[in-house]
């Protein structure tokens, strides 16, 4: 991800003169503030909240501690709704879910030291998946920085590689400018997290500085519109292609260009594949949609990626789960890569045409271009045959002793009419949800793609529900990831969140065990849970109604009951410990070498 430059706050160790934070007196203020009248002054904590209000912040996801007590004292007035997570990782994932669904910037406040380091997983996840966050990490007071003070940690150094930009506030009067810049950086270009390290005394010291309305960042320039010559070249490729294919990534969903893309591929009859994070770019039931490509993608999509003669990548970074063998990826194709981040071009796959621009603008430019794709009915027929002959499928158990997770997800798709916001944890259930839920549009699919973070599911569902209280939110989790962040279930009754958590329970770390079964001679090293809690009792303890499905003949009736229940629910679906995710491309193999289809 492209970094910023020319910003003096970035990773510097310079600090102000020591300040006695317990005695914020006139003599301790900067010289130019001493002559200001006190009735015009306000402490940094109040100024920060005003700056957040100025950015139209709805929610703060956080967890208090000593270093951020001045901020939390200001939060007491309730000018912005604060969501009290039960762990800092949960706070960041909730902010990610909110950002993904709303398109706005998620805001997190955590205390210094362990509070801040606990948030690093969520910050890294947001960086991997290009989600806009502004994370305020508490810091010890300015005089204690660099002296191993209680709960001090060097967050600037720690977060340098996992943020678009980071700051440390050194002057209280800089708060408005830094906050305004941070929101601008987080939610423009390739979106991502920004960290603001906030020493405790910066919340206590007073200033009369005004809010910032301008941004002056000469080292940060975002190109969103494609050069007209590049569009002409792309059109020339299209106009000579016999086997065109569109690959839609998260960039389509981030730019909310789903309708533009659907109209474009429909008009020109171009088959379309998505990445995991691109699901929803075109409707699930569109005749030209071949499915998700990559490791657990559809046969039709992976064969199309192998056989196409023109591949137009819109907003995907060619990650290794899609292009596991780069030198054998789309071997016969001219490759066009459209991405708002120039650092992604030619990073994994060499391209014939790289376009640095926003996907939405490129599609709008193509609307006005003279695109005349030659007749390619044979190609369309090949793709359709592959799609109809090798759909995602699953085998029914003859002894009816276990529920089928694929059937559960399909039926939930039916119950919700494909309109629900779906969040997941990471593992087998994530892939089954990607394969079998009928996504219709952007902002429906909230999952951890690049980092693959277990524990993401429940807190991200909380953020998603807060962003869209009018929508049904379904959270698919496995029994492994569920036990990492299930404490966040406490928020469901507290904030009146009608989230349906579907716990796919196979008593194992399913994806790990599947790999051990296939590639490690069935040596199941620490991938099977010898004992587990009673999840129904755990659900009851959190005030969430539990529904247990341990027989296939209970599946539809119990799912109907759970989804008709007006309140949060935990639905435990017990499945076989040997149920695999198919199809699968073994690591290091090319897309056409998939197995299990």
ZAMARGU-4260 file (C-alpha; in steps of 0.2 Angstrom, whole numbers, plus 5000, padded with zeros to 4 digits):
<rodrens>
0) 5000/5000/5000 | 5007/5017/4995 | 5014/5027/5010 | 5013/5045/5014 | 5028/5056/5015
5) 5033/5074/5020 | 5024/5073/5036 | 5034/5079/5051 | 5023/5069/5064 | 5027/5052/5056
10) 5038/5041/5067 | 5048/5055/5075 | 5054/5054/5093 | 5055/5073/5096 | 5044/5078/5111
15) 5038/5094/5119 | 5047/5102/5134 | 5041/5092/5150 | 5024/5097/5156 | 5017/5094/5174
20) 5000/5086/5168 | 4993/5088/5186 | 4995/5106/5186 | 4989/5114/5170 | 4992/5131/5175
25) 4995/5147/5165 | 5013/5146/5167 | 5014/5128/5159 | 5005/5134/5143 | 5015/5138/5127
30) 5020/5156/5127 | 5008/5162/5113 | 4993/5155/5123 | 4997/5164/5139 | 4988/5180/5134
35) 4972/5171/5128 | 4957/5173/5139 | 4952/5158/5148 | 4934/5158/5142 | 4940/5154/5125
40) 4950/5140/5130 | 4946/5121/5130 | 4956/5106/5134 | 4962/5094/5121 | 4950/5081/5125
45) 4935/5092/5121 | 4944/5099/5105 | 4946/5081/5100 | 4928/5077/5102 | 4923/5093/5092
50) 4935/5087/5078 | 4927/5070/5078 | 4909/5078/5077 | 4916/5089/5063 | 4920/5073/5054
55) 4902/5067/5056 | 4907/5052/5067 | 4892/5042/5073 | 4901/5029/5084 | 4917/5027/5094
60) 4922/5009/5098 | 4933/5008/5113 | 4939/5003/5129 | 4945/5015/5143 | 4961/5015/5153
65) 4972/5027/5163 | 4980/5036/5148 | 4964/5040/5140 | 4954/5045/5155 | 4954/5064/5150
70) 4945/5058/5134 | 4933/5047/5143 | 4929/5060/5155 | 4923/5070/5139 | 4914/5055/5132
75) 4904/5055/5148 | 4894/5070/5140 | 4888/5058/5126 | 4890/5069/5111 | 4895/5054/5101
80) 4889/5036/5105 | 4902/5026/5113 | 4902/5007/5111 | 4911/4998/5125 | 4919/4983/5118
85) 4925/4969/5129 | 4942/4968/5121 | 4952/4980/5111 | 4953/4968/5096 | 4934/4967/5097
90) 4933/4986/5096 | 4944/4987/5080 | 4935/4972/5072 | 4918/4981/5076 | 4925/4997/5068
95) 4930/4987/5053 | 4912/4980/5051 | 4905/4997/5053 | 4917/5004/5040 | 4914/4990/5027
100) 4895/4992/5028 | 4893/5011/5030 | 4908/5017/5019 | 4912/5029/5033 | 4928/5029/5044
105) 4927/5018/5059 | 4934/5026/5075 | 4943/5017/5089 | 4950/5023/5106 | 4960/5012/5116
110) 4972/5015/5131 | 4991/5015/5131 | 5002/4999/5132 | 4993/4983/5131 | 4977/4992/5126
115) 4985/4998/5110 | 4995/4982/5107 | 4979/4972/5108 | 4972/4983/5094 | 4986/4979/5082
120) 4978/4964/5075 | 4963/4974/5070 | 4973/4988/5063 | 4983/4975/5053 | 4967/4967/5047
125) 4960/4984/5041 | 4977/4987/5032 | 4976/4971/5023 | 4958/4973/5017 | 4959/4992/5014
130) 4946/4997/5027 | 4946/5015/5033 | 4949/5017/5052 | 4956/5031/5063 | 4963/5023/5079
135) 4967/5034/5094 | 4980/5025/5105 | 4982/5032/5122 | 5000/5036/5127 | 5009/5041/5143
140) 5011/5059/5146 | 5024/5068/5136 | 5037/5069/5150 | 5037/5050/5151 | 5039/5046/5133
145) 5055/5036/5130 | 5057/5033/5149 | 5049/5016/5151 | 5034/5023/5160 | 5020/5012/5166
150) 5010/5005/5151 | 5022/5014/5138 | 5024/5006/5121 | 5031/5013/5105 | 5016/5013/5094
155) 5023/5024/5081 | 5036/5010/5077 | 5024/4996/5079 | 5011/5003/5067 | 5022/5010/5054
160) 5021/4995/5042 | 5002/4992/5045 | 4995/5009/5043 | 4993/5022/5029 | 5000/5035/5041
165) 5003/5037/5059 | 5005/5052/5071 | 5009/5057/5088 | 5001/5073/5095 | 5015/5084/5102
170) 5005/5100/5103 | 4988/5102/5108 | 4984/5115/5095 | 4989/5102/5082 | 4974/5091/5086
175) 4961/5098/5074 | 4974/5097/5059 | 4979/5080/5063 | 4962/5073/5065 | 4956/5081/5049
180) 4971/5074/5039 | 4969/5057/5047 | 4951/5056/5041 | 4955/5062/5024 | 4970/5049/5022
185) 4960/5035/5029 | 4945/5036/5017 | 4953/5042/5001 | 4963/5033/4988 | 4966/5015/4993
190) 4957/5016/5010 | 4966/5010/5026 | 4969/5013/5044 | 4978/5028/5052 | 4984/5029/5070
195) 4985/5044/5081 | 4995/5041/5096 | 4988/5053/5110 | 4998/5057/5125 | 4988/5059/5141
200) 4993/5077/5144 | 4987/5082/5126 | 4969/5079/5133 | 4972/5090/5148 | 4981/5105/5141
205) 4970/5119/5134 | 4970/5129/5118 | 4959/5141/5108 | 4963/5134/5091 | 4949/5132/5078
210) 4944/5116/5069 | 4953/5112/5053 | 4943/5112/5037 | 4958/5111/5025 | 4970/5098/5020
215) 4988/5102/5014 | 4997/5086/5010 | 5009/5088/4996 | 5016/5071/4998 | 4999/5062/4996
220) 4991/5064/4979 | 4977/5051/4974 | 4974/5048/4955 | 4956/5043/4952 | 4953/5045/4934
225) 4961/5035/4920 | 4972/5043/4906 | 4961/5043/4890 | 4975/5034/4881 | 4974/5020/4893
230) 4955/5019/4890 | 4958/5019/4872 | 4971/5004/4874 | 4959/4995/4885 | 4945/4997/4872
235) 4956/4991/4858 | 4960/4975/4868 | 4941/4972/4871 | 4938/4975/4853 | 4950/4961/4847
240) 4946/4949/4861 | 4937/4932/4858 | 4938/4926/4876 | 4936/4941/4887 | 4934/4940/4906
245) 4932/4952/4920 | 4940/4949/4937 | 4931/4959/4951 | 4939/4963/4967 | 4936/4972/4983
250) 4939/4988/4973 | 4922/4987/4965 | 4913/4985/4982 | 4923/4999/4990 | 4919/5011/4975
255) 4901/5006/4975 | 4902/5003/4956 | 4892/4986/4957 | 4878/4993/4946 | 4890/5000/4933
260) 4900/4984/4932 | 4884/4973/4930 | 4878/4985/4916 | 4895/4984/4908 | 4897/4965/4908
265) 4878/4963/4903 | 4880/4975/4888 | 4895/4967/4881 | 4892/4949/4887 | 4908/4947/4897
270) 4909/4932/4909 | 4914/4938/4927 | 4924/4931/4941 | 4926/4938/4958 | 4939/4937/4972
275) 4933/4932/4990 | 4932/4950/4994 | 4923/4955/4978 | 4908/4944/4981 | 4893/4955/4977
280) 4901/4964/4963 | 4888/4956/4952 | 4872/4947/4958 | 4875/4929/4963 | 4861/4924/4950
285) 4867/4934/4935 | 4870/4922/4920 | 4887/4929/4917 | 4893/4927/4935 | 4904/4912/4936
290) 4908/4912/4954 | 4922/4916/4966 | 4939/4911/4959 | 4955/4904/4967 | 4959/4891/4980
295) 4941/4886/4985 | 4933/4895/4970 | 4922/4887/4957 | 4927/4876/4942 | 4920/4888/4930
300) 4929/4903/4937 | 4946/4895/4938 | 4945/4887/4920 | 4940/4904/4914 | 4955/4912/4922
305) 4966/4899/4914 | 4958/4900/4896 | 4953/4918/4893 | 4963/4929/4881 | 4959/4945/4889
310) 4958/4947/4908 | 4952/4964/4915 | 4956/4965/4934 | 4946/4978/4942 | 4951/4981/4960
315) 4960/4965/4965 | 4978/4964/4970 | 4981/4946/4963 | 4983/4939/4980 | 4991/4921/4982
320) 4974/4913/4986 | 4968/4918/4968 | 4985/4917/4959 | 4994/4903/4969 | 5006/4900/4954
325) 5009/4917/4946 | 5019/4910/4931 | 5005/4899/4926 | 4991/4912/4929 | 4980/4917/4914
330) 4994/4911/4903 | 4985/4915/4886 | 4978/4932/4891 | 4982/4950/4889 | 4981/4957/4907
335) 4974/4974/4911 | 4975/4979/4930 | 4965/4993/4936 | 4969/4998/4954 | 4969/5015/4964
340) 4985/5010/4972 | 5000/5011/4960 | 5011/4999/4971 | 4999/4985/4966 | 5003/4985/4948
345) 5015/4972/4942 | 5018/4967/4960 | 5012/4949/4958 | 5007/4947/4939 | 5015/4956/4925
350) 5002/4967/4916 | 5000/4972/4898 | 4991/4988/4904 | 4991/4995/4921 | 4979/5009/4925
355) 4980/5019/4941 | 4962/5025/4944 | 4946/5022/4954 | 4936/5007/4947 | 4920/5017/4946
360) 4928/5031/4936 | 4935/5018/4924 | 4918/5010/4921 | 4910/5027/4919 | 4924/5031/4906
365) 4920/5014/4897 | 4902/5019/4896 | 4906/5033/4884 | 4919/5023/4874 | 4916/5014/4858
370) 4917/4996/4864 | 4913/4983/4851 | 4918/4966/4857 | 4918/4953/4843 | 4906/4939/4843
375) 4911/4926/4856 | 4897/4914/4858 | 4908/4899/4859 | 4917/4907/4874 | 4901/4910/4882
380) 4895/4893/4879 | 4911/4885/4886 | 4909/4896/4902 | 4890/4891/4904 | 4894/4873/4901
385) 4907/4873/4915 | 4896/4882/4927 | 4881/4871/4924 | 4891/4855/4924 | 4902/4858/4939
390) 4892/4869/4952 | 4897/4870/4970 | 4889/4854/4978 | 4889/4843/4993 | 4885/4825/4997
395) 4871/4821/5008 | 4875/4809/5023 | 4867/4792/5021 | 4865/4790/5040 | 4858/4807/5043
400) 4869/4809/5058 | 4876/4826/5055 | 4869/4842/5047 | 4877/4849/5032 | 4884/4866/5033
405) 4881/4870/5015 | 4863/4866/5017 | 4861/4877/5032 | 4869/4892/5023 | 4859/4889/5007
410) 4843/4889/5018 | 4848/4904/5027 | 4850/4912/5010 | 4832/4907/5006 | 4826/4914/5023
415) 4834/4930/5021 | 4831/4932/5002 | 4849/4935/4999 | 4848/4952/5007 | 4856/4950/5023
420) 4873/4957/5028 | 4884/4942/5031 | 4899/4942/5042 | 4911/4928/5045 | 4925/4922/5055
425) 4939/4913/5046 | 4940/4894/5041 | 4929/4882/5033 | 4913/4890/5037 | 4920/4906/5029
430) 4922/4897/5012 | 4905/4888/5013 | 4897/4905/5016 | 4907/4912/5001 | 4901/4897/4990
435) 4883/4895/4995 | 4876/4912/5001 | 4867/4921/4986 | 4875/4939/4988 | 4866/4952/4978
440) 4876/4968/4980 | 4890/4978/4989 | 4891/4980/5007 | 4883/4963/5011 | 4899/4953/5013
445) 4910/4957/5028 | 4925/4945/5031 | 4943/4945/5034 | 4952/4941/5018 | 4970/4946/5018
450) 4975/4943/5036 | 4963/4929/5039 | 4959/4934/5057 | 4950/4921/5068 | 4939/4931/5080
455) 4934/4943/5067 | 4916/4937/5065 | 4906/4942/5080 | 4913/4960/5083 | 4912/4964/5064
460) 4894/4959/5065 | 4891/4971/5079 | 4899/4985/5068 | 4889/4980/5053 | 4872/4980/5063
465) 4876/4997/5070 | 4879/5004/5052 | 4863/4996/5046 | 4851/4993/5060 | 4837/4991/5046
470) 4846/4975/5039 | 4846/4957/5045 | 4864/4953/5050 | 4870/4935/5050 | 4887/4930/5057
475) 4894/4913/5052 | 4907/4907/5064 | 4917/4891/5068 | 4919/4884/5085 | 4938/4889/5085
480) 4936/4907/5081 | 4920/4909/5091 | 4930/4905/5107 | 4942/4920/5103 | 4930/4934/5104
485) 4913/4927/5110 | 4914/4939/5125 | 4908/4952/5113 | 4891/4944/5113 | 4888/4954/5129
490) 4885/4969/5117 | 4870/4961/5108 | 4857/4963/5122 | 4866/4979/5129 | 4864/4988/5113
495) 4848/4979/5106 | 4857/4971/5091 | 4846/4958/5083 | 4861/4948/5076 | 4859/4929/5071
500) 4876/4920/5075 | 4877/4904/5066 | 4890/4893/5075 | 4896/4879/5063 | 4902/4867/5076
505) 4913/4852/5070 | 4923/4850/5086 | 4939/4854/5077 | 4950/4868/5069 | 4942/4862/5052
510) 4953/4870/5039 | 4969/4866/5049 | 4963/4848/5051 | 4958/4847/5032 | 4976/4852/5027
515) 4983/4839/5039 | 4972/4826/5032 | 4977/4830/5014 | 4996/4835/5016 | 5002/4829/5033
520) 4997/4811/5032 | 4982/4813/5044 | 4993/4818/5058 | 4980/4829/5067 | 4992/4838/5078
525) 4982/4849/5090 | 4968/4853/5078 | 4954/4843/5087 | 4946/4850/5103 | 4945/4836/5116
530) 4932/4846/5126 | 4922/4861/5123 | 4910/4872/5134 | 4891/4870/5132 | 4888/4884/5120
535) 4869/4885/5124 | 4873/4889/5142 | 4886/4901/5137 | 4874/4910/5126 | 4861/4910/5140
540) 4874/4918/5151 | 4876/4932/5139 | 4857/4935/5138 | 4856/4928/5120 | 4844/4915/5115
545) 4851/4898/5110 | 4845/4886/5097 | 4854/4869/5095 | 4853/4859/5079 | 4861/4842/5080
550) 4850/4832/5068 | 4847/4836/5050 | 4828/4834/5051 | 4829/4849/5064 | 4838/4860/5052
555) 4824/4870/5042 | 4812/4871/5056 | 4824/4877/5069 | 4832/4890/5057 | 4814/4896/5054
560) 4811/4898/5072 | 4828/4906/5076 | 4826/4919/5062 | 4808/4923/5067 | 4814/4926/5084
565) 4814/4945/5088 | 4831/4947/5096 | 4849/4941/5095 | 4852/4922/5094 | 4865/4909/5094
570) 4861/4895/5082 | 4873/4880/5085 | 4874/4868/5070 | 4883/4852/5073 | 4892/4845/5058
575) 4904/4831/5054 | 4922/4833/5059 | 4928/4827/5042 | 4917/4838/5031 | 4929/4846/5018
580) 4928/4862/5009 | 4928/4858/4990 | 4934/4861/4977 | 4952/4865/4982 | 4968/4871/4973
585) 4983/4863/4982 | 4996/4875/4987 | 5008/4880/4973 | 4996/4873/4959 | 4989/4882/4945
590) 4970/4887/4944 | 4966/4873/4932 | 4974/4860/4944 | 4960/4861/4956 | 4953/4845/4964
595) 4937/4839/4972 | 4925/4847/4959
</rodrens>
